[in-house]
């Protein structure tokens, strides 16, 4: 059974032109190739598989359009909202982006799922309001943040940004705005 499954996966990966994954598979990395294939084709991300535990907290402060500080039972923590990148402090529309994020939180209760840590030690998380609204999706669909890959692709968020672009909502009303990642790169060079 395993050899038939392995042959099928090798054939499928070759057919779909997954050369690196096919090489890993042939060299005994069937699990890696299979996980990548399943994630890339049946789920919306190819980020590493990990168990996500939902936690709850209370909003203490909104830092900017993609970062918040929360309080849990045991600690105060800075969360970087996953899949989005909002204008930085000092950029045009940073205040409007932050103000819109404030509007999304109808109360200060929230839930979140940690998906990693960024280079500053902040928790990268999927964040939800007490009513279950996905913060990343709301920011993108109203045009107050840009889609940020975070190492994978998320079709739902890509679509939300595409709709905001088409409808010229939020940041998309204005042509030629500098993206946050471009701003940070330029700022770090100085």
MOZIPE-V761801 format. One record per residue. N is the residue number from 1. OMEGA is omega as a letter, one per 40 degrees, with the letter a starting at -180 (* if undefined). NEAR is the number of other ideal C-beta (glycine too) atoms within 12 Angstrom. D_FIRST is the distance of its C-alpha to the first C-alpha in Angstrom with 1 decimal. Layout:
BEGIN
<<N;OMEGA;NEAR;D_FIRST> <N;OMEGA;NEAR;D_FIRST>>
END
This chain:
BEGIN
<<1;a;7;0.0> <2;a;12;3.8> <3;i;10;5.5> <4;i;10;5.2> <5;i;16;6.2> <6;i;22;8.6> <7;i;17;10.0> <8;a;19;10.6> <9;i;31;12.3> <10;i;28;14.2> <11;a;17;15.4> <12;i;23;16.4> <13;i;30;18.2> <14;a;20;20.0> <15;a;15;21.0> <16;i;18;22.4> <17;i;12;24.1> <18;a;27;22.7> <19;a;15;23.7> <20;a;19;24.0> <21;i;31;20.7> <22;i;27;19.0> <23;i;17;20.8> <24;a;22;19.7> <25;a;29;16.1> <26;i;21;16.4> <27;i;15;18.4> <28;a;13;15.8> <29;a;21;17.0> <30;a;26;13.8> <31;a;19;15.3> <32;i;25;18.7> <33;a;32;17.7> <34;i;27;15.5> <35;i;24;18.4> <36;a;30;20.9> <37;a;31;19.3> <38;a;21;18.9> <39;a;24;22.5> <40;a;25;24.0> <41;a;21;22.9> <42;i;13;22.8> <43;a;18;25.3> <44;a;19;28.7> <45;i;30;28.5> <46;i;25;26.5> <47;a;24;28.3> <48;i;16;26.4> <49;i;18;24.6> <50;i;16;27.0> <51;i;9;28.1> <52;i;20;31.3> <53;i;14;33.9> <54;i;18;36.7> <55;i;25;40.1> <56;i;22;43.6> <57;i;33;46.8> <58;i;23;50.2> <59;i;34;51.3> <60;a;21;54.1> <61;i;20;54.7> <62;a;32;53.5> <63;i;26;53.7> <64;a;35;53.0> <65;i;41;50.9> <66;i;41;47.5> <67;i;38;48.4> <68;i;39;49.5> <69;a;25;50.5> <70;i;36;49.4> <71;i;21;50.2> <72;i;24;47.7> <73;a;11;48.5> <74;a;10;48.2> <75;i;15;49.1> <76;a;17;50.3> <77;i;30;47.7> <78;a;30;47.8> <79;i;44;45.0> <80;a;37;44.1> <81;a;48;42.9> <82;i;41;39.5> <83;i;40;39.1> <84;i;48;42.9> <85;a;37;45.7> <86;i;46;49.2> <87;a;37;52.6> <88;i;31;53.8> <89;a;21;57.1> <90;i;15;59.7> <91;i;28;57.9> <92;i;21;59.1> <93;i;30;57.7> <94;a;29;56.4> <95;a;20;58.6> <96;i;27;57.6> <97;i;38;53.9> <98;i;29;54.6> <99;i;21;56.8> <100;i;32;54.2> <101;i;38;51.7> <102;a;25;54.4> <103;a;19;54.7> <104;a;35;51.0> <105;i;30;51.4> <106;i;17;53.3> <107;a;15;53.3> <108;i;20;52.5> <109;a;22;49.5> <110;i;37;46.0> <111;a;28;42.4> <112;i;34;40.1> <113;i;27;36.7> <114;i;27;36.7> <115;i;31;34.3> <116;i;24;35.9> <117;i;17;39.2> <118;a;22;41.4> <119;i;10;43.4> <120;i;13;46.3> <121;i;12;44.5> <122;i;24;44.4> <123;i;30;41.5> <124;a;35;39.8> <125;i;38;39.1> <126;a;35;38.4> <127;a;44;41.6> <128;i;31;42.5> <129;i;29;45.9> <130;i;20;46.7> <131;i;15;46.1> <132;i;16;42.6> <133;i;23;43.6> <134;a;28;41.5> <135;a;46;44.2> <136;a;43;42.4> <137;i;33;42.0> <138;i;37;45.7> <139;a;47;47.0> <140;a;41;45.1> <141;i;31;45.9> <142;i;33;49.6> <143;a;33;49.7> <144;i;41;50.8> <145;i;45;47.9> <146;i;37;45.7> <147;a;36;41.9> <148;a;30;40.7> <149;a;21;37.1> <150;i;28;36.5> <151;i;18;33.5> <152;i;26;31.7> <153;i;21;32.4> <154;a;29;33.2> <155;a;20;33.8> <156;a;22;36.0> <157;i;34;38.3> <158;i;25;38.5> <159;i;18;39.5> <160;i;32;42.1> <161;i;34;43.7> <162;i;20;43.7> <163;i;21;45.6> <164;i;29;48.1> <165;a;23;48.6> <166;a;13;49.2> <167;a;16;51.5> <168;i;15;53.2> <169;i;24;53.0> <170;a;33;53.9> <171;a;36;53.5> <172;i;26;52.6> <173;a;18;56.3> <174;a;17;57.3> <175;i;9;56.4> <176;i;10;56.0> <177;i;24;55.4> <178;i;23;54.1> <179;a;22;50.6> <180;a;32;50.3> <181;i;23;48.1> <182;i;18;50.7> <183;a;24;53.5> <184;a;23;51.9> <185;i;13;51.3> <186;a;15;54.9> <187;a;15;56.2> <188;i;11;54.4> <189;a;8;55.9> <190;*;7;59.4>>
END
